[in-house]
Amino acid sequence: MATIMSYLRIPFLAFSGLTTLASGLLYFKQNELIYPRYLPAGARTEEGVPRPNQFGISDYEDIRLITPDGESLSAFLIKPANKGLAKNVTVLMFHGNAGNIGHRVPIAKVIEENSGCNVFMLEYRGYGLSSGTPDEAGIMIDAQTAIDYVRQHNVTKGNKIVVYGQSLGGAVAVQLVAKNQEAGDVKGLILENTFTSMRKLIPSEDVLPQIRKVPILLLSGLKDEIIPSPDVTWRELPNGTHNESVVEPDYFNYIIDFINKKAIER
């Protein structure tokens, strides 16, 4: 748990403070404010992206994906260590707006060890070791590229898919599932302290109500100072702040129980 805590306290920029900025500064700097991909320091360097083997994971792939518009994306595919418990399920994971996929490997490890699922971790364009500059349209291209890759990879082809997003990554997950729910292979959507659409950062419509064919689990830290608790059914994390809900006692229990009931047991 100490390892998870040390890597999960990733800086998050409070968007409520944007209104205090001069409009000119906001116009020129909004990309850096919405997507603080250089935080923490070194997050876009080789040394600043922790690898799965640094956390005792040996069975994984370090992957490069090429998007339809030519960006090169970094990704990790973490496979179940216990092959006897391996399930025909892949968790597709999208992280928050700061840091990189390496910082979330401890979360993926707990999910893999307790569920027997593969975990596919995507690095958005402009983050970590991926090329490009992030924006809403581009990140959604990245997300679709990731789920298409999962569908054709020799290890994950034919798997049931559970999409899991934290904060900004939850908004990515919502839009991706809304677009892909008719395919029938997406069996669950897990959201933690999330915006219900990416444009909530620069406000626009909700996408969540469009999802009618995929079960949803919402994990809400009641002490989250950035994302208000959503007005839907959710699992409460009483002492969960925006960055530290992941270390609440029942956080992983809720996730594993949801995966078991909605993907593995069906």
Order of alpha helices (4+ residues) and beta strands (2+ residues): alpha-alpha-beta-beta-beta-alpha-beta-alpha-beta-alpha-beta-beta-beta-alpha
